Amino acid sequence: MGTGGRRKSGPESMSIPALNADGFLPVGVFDCTQAEVRERFGIFHGSDQRPRLFGRLEELCLAMQRSRLFEALVVDGSFVTAKVAPNDIDLVAVLLPGRDFERDLAISEYALVSRAMLRRRFGFDVMIAEPDSHLYKTYIEFFSRVRDNPDARKGMLRLSL
């Protein structure tokens, strides 16, 4: 993948590393499962915002799996931080390599590659890119930035679909 910091999970350890002192994941893109995301970030913690966001994320994952257009989702946003009531989940949807998008897409497929339709249906900002493309690397670099601290970087999670 070429983003550094990415690691595969072993059977004995959770693949999501501990948050740092600032409440962020360490720099890198970490492979994990939906169950691990639910356990770490999708349960009630002072507000029902986390379970609600996770429910929409789960729905999006299922739709993307069924479409067979995507290989993964890279998960970012305040959802994967220590914030008690996160506002959002930002995502990079990674397309399966070799898909022919010149052909006509069924409306159900188009709804999953249209940023506007994804935003309306799920409430998430979803960027779409091919794996290891320049665009993918640009999105990963952009989302690794910490909004209020331009010198700081943070990590993200990668869900295989």
C-alpha positions in Angstrom: 0.0 0.0 0.0 3.0 2.3 0.5 1.5 4.4 3.3 3.7 3.2 6.1 2.5 2.2 9.5 0.1 -0.4 8.1 0.2 -3.8 9.7 -1.8 -6.9 9.5 -3.5 -8.2 12.7 -2.3 -11.3 14.3 -4.7 -13.8 16.0 -3.6 -12.7 19.5 -3.6 -9.0 19.3 -6.1 -6.3 18.3 -4.9 -4.6 15.2 -6.1 -1.1 16.3 -3.3 0.5 18.3 -3.8 2.6 21.4 -4.6 6.2 20.9 -1.7 8.6 21.7 -1.8 11.3 24.4 -3.6 13.7 22.0 -6.4 11.2 21.5 -5.4 10.1 17.9 -4.3 6.9 16.3 -0.5 6.7 15.7 0.5 7.6 12.1 -0.3 4.9 9.6 -3.2 3.0 8.1 -4.1 0.0 10.3 -6.0 -3.0 9.0 -8.9 -4.1 11.3 -12.3 -5.7 11.3 -15.7 -4.2 11.7 -16.0 -6.0 15.0 -12.8 -4.3 16.2 -14.1 -0.9 15.1 -17.4 -1.5 16.9 -15.6 -2.6 20.1 -13.2 0.4 20.1 -15.2 3.2 18.6 -18.8 2.2 18.1 -20.2 1.7 21.5 -22.1 4.1 23.9 -19.7 6.4 25.6 -21.5 9.3 27.2 -23.7 9.8 24.2 -25.4 7.7 21.6 -23.5 9.4 18.8 -20.9 6.6 18.4 -23.4 3.8 18.1 -25.4 5.8 15.6 -22.4 6.6 13.4 -21.2 3.0 13.6 -24.7 1.8 12.5 -24.5 4.0 9.4 -20.9 2.8 8.7 -22.0 -0.8 9.0 -24.9 -0.1 6.5 -22.4 1.5 4.1 -20.0 -1.4 4.4 -22.7 -3.9 3.6 -23.9 -1.9 0.5 -20.3 -1.7 -0.7 -19.7 -5.4 -0.2 -22.8 -6.3 -2.1 -21.8 -4.0 -5.0 -18.5 -5.8 -5.5 -17.0 -2.5 -6.7 -14.8 -1.9 -3.6 -11.9 -3.6 -1.8 -11.7 -1.5 1.3 -12.8 1.6 3.3 -10.2 3.8 5.0 -11.9 5.2 8.1 -11.0 8.7 9.5 -12.7 11.6 11.2 -13.4 12.4 14.8 -15.1 8.9 15.1 -11.6 7.3 15.3 -10.4 9.6 18.1 -10.9 9.9 21.8 -13.7 12.5 21.3 -16.7 11.5 23.4 -19.3 12.7 20.9 -17.7 12.6 17.4 -19.3 14.6 14.7 -18.4 12.5 11.7 -16.7 9.7 9.9 -14.6 10.6 6.8 -13.9 7.8 4.4 -11.8 6.8 1.4 -13.6 4.1 -0.6 -10.9 2.0 -2.3 -12.1 0.6 -5.6 -11.3 -2.9 -6.8 -8.6 -2.7 -9.4 -9.5 -3.3 -13.0 -13.1 -2.2 -12.8 -14.6 -0.8 -16.0 -16.3 2.4 -15.1 -16.8 3.4 -18.7 -19.8 1.0 -18.9 -23.2 2.1 -17.7 -23.6 1.6 -13.9 -26.8 0.3 -12.4 -28.4 3.0 -10.2 -27.4 1.0 -7.1 -23.8 1.1 -8.2 -23.9 4.8 -9.2 -25.3 5.6 -5.7 -22.1 4.2 -4.2 -19.7 6.1 -6.4 -21.5 9.4 -6.3 -20.1 11.5 -3.4 -23.3 13.6 -3.3 -25.6 10.5 -3.1 -23.3 8.9 -0.4 -23.5 12.1 1.6 -27.3 12.2 1.4 -27.8 8.5 2.2 -25.2 8.0 4.9 -24.2 11.4 6.0 -20.5 10.8 5.4 -17.8 12.5 3.3 -16.6 9.7 1.1 -13.7 10.1 -1.3 -13.3 7.4 -4.0 -9.9 6.3 -5.4 -8.2 3.3 -6.9 -5.7 1.5 -4.7 -2.2 2.9 -4.7 -3.2 5.7 -7.1 -1.9 9.2 -6.9 -5.4 10.3 -5.8 -5.5 7.6 -3.1 -2.1 8.7 -1.7 -3.3 12.4 -1.8 -6.4 11.5 0.2 -4.4 9.5 2.8 -1.9 12.3 3.2 -4.7 14.9 3.5 -6.7 12.9 6.1 -3.6 12.2 8.1 -3.4 15.9 9.0 -4.7 17.2 12.3 -7.0 20.1 11.6 -5.8 22.4 14.4 -2.2 21.5 14.3 -0.6 21.5 10.8 2.6 19.9 12.0 0.8 16.9 13.6 -0.2 13.7 11.8 -2.6 10.9 12.9 -3.5 7.4 11.8 -6.6 5.8 10.1 -8.2 2.4 10.0 -8.7 0.2 6.9 -11.6 -2.2 6.6 -11.4 -4.8 4.0 -14.8 -5.3 2.2 
